[in-house]
Amino acid sequence: MNKLLNDRTSLVLQLALNAAAERQRVTAHNVANVNTPQFKRQVVLFEEKLKQALQEPELPLARTHERHLDNIPRTLGHEVITDNSTSMRTDGNNVDIEREMVLLSMNQLHFNAVTQALNNRYSIFRYVIQEGRR
């Protein structure tokens, strides 16, 4: 049962939810510091890391215990980086409030879509476990 609920797709969806939650926190931090001199905005990288992980050849992993996860890319996860490449104003701050608000909205849509996909997967499992009865 544990293997069924912790398949690769479900785990990637869970990691995507974690990244979206972190992205929300980081973007809110950027917005809060829009008027802080020398502040550099931060960005959460997840999709790029996911793409890299999916392109890596899978290595068979040895499991020392049946409850350990298998075949999960070890490089998968999100990363928070600081964008030092730009400056929006003369005080060195590079936060564009309009861009950050758009990113907040996009992230909310992304979070909702991933949540719905994960809920759909679990609904299918519930249906199968109950043998189609309601």
VOPAGU-2260 file (C-alpha; in pm, 1 decimal, decimal comma):
REM VOPAGU-2260
SITE   aa  ch    i         X         Y         Z
SITE  MET   A    0       0,0       0,0       0,0
SITE  ASN   A    1     280,4     239,0      90,4
SITE  LYS   A    2     439,0     187,1    -253,1
SITE  LEU   A    3     106,6     267,8    -418,9
SITE  LEU   A    4      63,4     599,8    -236,6
SITE  ASN   A    5     429,4     699,1    -267,1
SITE  ASP   A    6     477,2     640,3    -636,4
SITE  ARG   A    7     704,2     868,0    -832,8
SITE  THR   A    8     424,3    1090,1    -967,2
SITE  SER   A    9     273,0    1147,6    -624,4
SITE  LEU   A   10     613,5    1229,8    -477,2
SITE  VAL   A   11     689,9    1478,1    -756,1
SITE  LEU   A   12     350,4    1642,5    -697,6
SITE  GLN   A   13     426,7    1665,7    -325,3
SITE  LEU   A   14     765,1    1822,6    -399,8
SITE  ALA   A   15     592,4    2067,2    -635,9
SITE  LEU   A   16     356,7    2168,2    -353,1
SITE  ASN   A   17     655,1    2222,6    -123,1
SITE  ALA   A   18     823,0    2437,9    -388,1
SITE  ALA   A   19     504,2    2641,1    -442,6
SITE  ALA   A   20     471,7    2702,6     -68,8
SITE  GLU   A   21     834,5    2816,2     -53,2
SITE  ARG   A   22     783,4    3033,0    -362,1
SITE  GLN   A   23     489,0    3202,3    -189,4
SITE  ARG   A   24     702,7    3273,5     117,9
SITE  VAL   A   25     997,5    3402,7     -86,7
SITE  THR   A   26     780,0    3627,1    -306,2
SITE  ALA   A   27     604,9    3769,8       0,2
SITE  HIS   A   28     950,8    3841,1     145,2
SITE  ASN   A   29    1045,1    4020,7    -176,8
SITE  VAL   A   30     727,9    4233,0    -161,4
SITE  ALA   A   31     791,1    4317,2     204,7
SITE  ASN   A   32    1137,1    4447,1     112,7
SITE  VAL   A   33    1036,4    4652,3    -191,1
SITE  ASN   A   34    1163,7    4971,7     -24,7
SITE  THR   A   35    1473,7    4828,8     142,9
SITE  PRO   A   36    1790,9    4976,6      -7,3
SITE  GLN   A   37    2035,4    4723,0    -155,1
SITE  PHE   A   38    1780,6    4439,4    -117,9
SITE  LYS   A   39    1809,5    4173,8    -388,1
SITE  ARG   A   40    1505,9    3964,2    -469,8
SITE  GLN   A   41    1510,4    3591,1    -427,3
SITE  VAL   A   42    1374,5    3328,2    -662,9
SITE  VAL   A   43    1274,3    2963,8    -609,2
SITE  LEU   A   44    1400,7    2719,1    -869,6
SITE  PHE   A   45    1205,3    2395,7    -897,3
SITE  GLU   A   46    1091,4    2340,1   -1253,4
SITE  GLU   A   47    1448,1    2369,9   -1384,8
SITE  LYS   A   48    1571,8    2115,3   -1131,4
SITE  LEU   A   49    1281,7    1883,5   -1214,7
SITE  LYS   A   50    1367,7    1900,7   -1583,7
SITE  GLN   A   51    1731,1    1815,7   -1507,9
SITE  ALA   A   52    1630,3    1526,0   -1283,8
SITE  LEU   A   53    1401,2    1381,3   -1549,0
SITE  GLN   A   54    1680,1    1392,8   -1807,6
SITE  GLU   A   55    1924,9    1206,7   -1583,3
SITE  PRO   A   56    1944,6     832,5   -1644,4
SITE  GLU   A   57    1789,8     637,9   -1360,8
SITE  LEU   A   58    2029,0     447,8   -1142,2
SITE  PRO   A   59    1903,9     139,6    -963,4
SITE  LEU   A   60    1911,7     206,9    -592,0
SITE  ALA   A   61    1974,0     -52,7    -325,9
SITE  ARG   A   62    1713,8     -52,8     -52,4
SITE  THR   A   63    1828,5    -162,8     290,9
SITE  HIS   A   64    1478,3    -146,7     435,3
SITE  GLU   A   65    1136,9    -196,9     273,4
SITE  ARG   A   66    1014,9     141,9     402,7
SITE  HIS   A   67    1295,1     333,8     234,6
SITE  LEU   A   68    1205,1     520,5     -82,1
SITE  ASP   A   69    1337,8     392,6    -410,9
SITE  ASN   A   70    1396,5     546,7    -754,1
SITE  ILE   A   71    1353,0     905,2    -634,8
SITE  PRO   A   72    1594,9    1143,6    -802,4
SITE  ARG   A   73    1826,0    1272,7    -530,0
SITE  THR   A   74    1872,8    1605,6    -706,0
SITE  LEU   A   75    1501,1    1677,8    -700,8
SITE  GLY   A   76    1380,3    1958,0    -478,3
SITE  HIS   A   77    1365,7    2332,2    -484,1
SITE  GLU   A   78    1642,6    2584,0    -435,9
SITE  VAL   A   79    1625,0    2948,7    -329,9
SITE  ILE   A   80    1870,4    3176,8    -507,6
SITE  THR   A   81    1932,4    3550,6    -493,7
SITE  ASP   A   82    1904,3    3751,3    -815,4
SITE  ASN   A   83    2210,5    3977,9    -809,6
SITE  SER   A   84    2207,4    4042,3   -1183,2
SITE  THR   A   85    1971,7    4341,6   -1191,1
SITE  SER   A   86    1889,5    4668,2   -1017,4
SITE  MET   A   87    1551,1    4836,7   -1052,3
SITE  ARG   A   88    1646,7    5156,3    -874,9
SITE  THR   A   89    1950,7    5366,0    -793,1
SITE  ASP   A   90    1954,1    5238,6    -432,9
SITE  GLY   A   91    2040,1    4888,4    -561,2
SITE  ASN   A   92    1701,5    4728,4    -490,4
SITE  ASN   A   93    1583,7    4502,1    -772,9
SITE  VAL   A   94    1226,2    4424,6    -662,6
SITE  ASP   A   95     959,3    4511,3    -920,2
SITE  ILE   A   96     633,1    4511,4    -724,5
SITE  GLU   A   97     418,1    4450,9   -1033,3
SITE  ARG   A   98     624,2    4150,3   -1133,6
SITE  GLU   A   99     611,1    4007,8    -781,9
SITE  MET   A  100     231,7    4043,9    -767,1
SITE  VAL   A  101     198,7    3861,9   -1100,3
SITE  LEU   A  102     428,7    3588,2    -968,2
SITE  LEU   A  103     210,9    3556,3    -656,3
SITE  SER   A  104     -98,9    3510,3    -872,2
SITE  MET   A  105      71,6    3259,9   -1101,8
SITE  ASN   A  106     203,1    3065,7    -804,8
SITE  GLN   A  107    -144,5    3047,2    -651,4
SITE  LEU   A  108    -282,3    2903,2    -976,4
SITE  HIS   A  109       5,2    2655,6    -992,5
SITE  PHE   A  110     -47,8    2550,7    -630,0
SITE  ASN   A  111    -420,8    2498,3    -691,1
SITE  ALA   A  112    -355,7    2289,2   -1004,2
SITE  VAL   A  113    -101,0    2064,8    -831,5
SITE  THR   A  114    -330,7    2024,7    -530,2
SITE  GLN   A  115    -615,7    1922,4    -760,6
SITE  ALA   A  116    -394,1    1670,9    -942,5
SITE  LEU   A  117    -284,3    1516,9    -613,2
SITE  ASN   A  118    -644,0    1505,6    -487,4
SITE  ASN   A  119    -751,8    1332,3    -809,5
SITE  ARG   A  120    -481,9    1066,9    -764,6
SITE  TYR   A  121    -592,8     998,7    -408,0
SITE  SER   A  122    -958,9     990,5    -514,5
SITE  ILE   A  123    -876,1     715,6    -761,8
SITE  PHE   A  124    -697,8     519,4    -488,6
SITE  ARG   A  125    -998,1     562,3    -254,7
SITE  TYR   A  126   -1232,6     442,6    -527,7
SITE  VAL   A  127   -1022,4     131,6    -590,9
SITE  ILE   A  128    -986,3      52,9    -219,4
SITE  GLN   A  129   -1363,5      75,8    -173,9
SITE  GLU   A  130   -1410,2    -147,5    -480,9
SITE  GLY   A  131   -1617,4     117,0    -656,2
SITE  ARG   A  132   -1871,0     152,3    -374,7
SITE  ARG   A  133   -1964,7     494,6    -244,7
